[in-house]
Amino acid sequence: MPSPPTDSPPAGLRNAVRGVAIFEALKGVTALVGLLGLLELLHHDLHHLALEWMGHIGLSPQQHYPALLMQAVDRVNATPVHTLVWLGGLYITVRWVEAWGLWRDRAWGEWLGVLSCSIYVPLEVQHLLHAPHWQGAAVLLINLALVAVLALRLRERRRVPVRVKGP
């Protein structure tokens, strides 16, 4: 006879969801470190620092990717500090809240994860079609794998009947 359904997912799926939780928490930590580093650099001339760095490693600012870096540096210079802090803090908060929800096996954490990962998929596909490269394909595949794991958990959650806790 098959065993009755339980509230917990199969061990492999549970471990995969916890892996996603760790990955999302690490993205939040990385964003925090990056934001703190950026705030430290704001007291310096970022344009000049980027040019010095490019010269040190032998890149020309006229090349495609170094030119993109210089455009990004100039955008950061033009962005008010409070906007950078607010956006960075929001991103970090979403990542950590999602990670907590996933770790604690909350359905809302899974929904937040599916939504936050799915937002990037069309942009990643567009980028891959415009400039095909293995790194872009890897990022897209990782993102799709994250969405698949969380969608499987949500599907599994729907298959298990809700147990009403008695007195």
Disulfide bonds with the S-S distance in Angstrom:
none
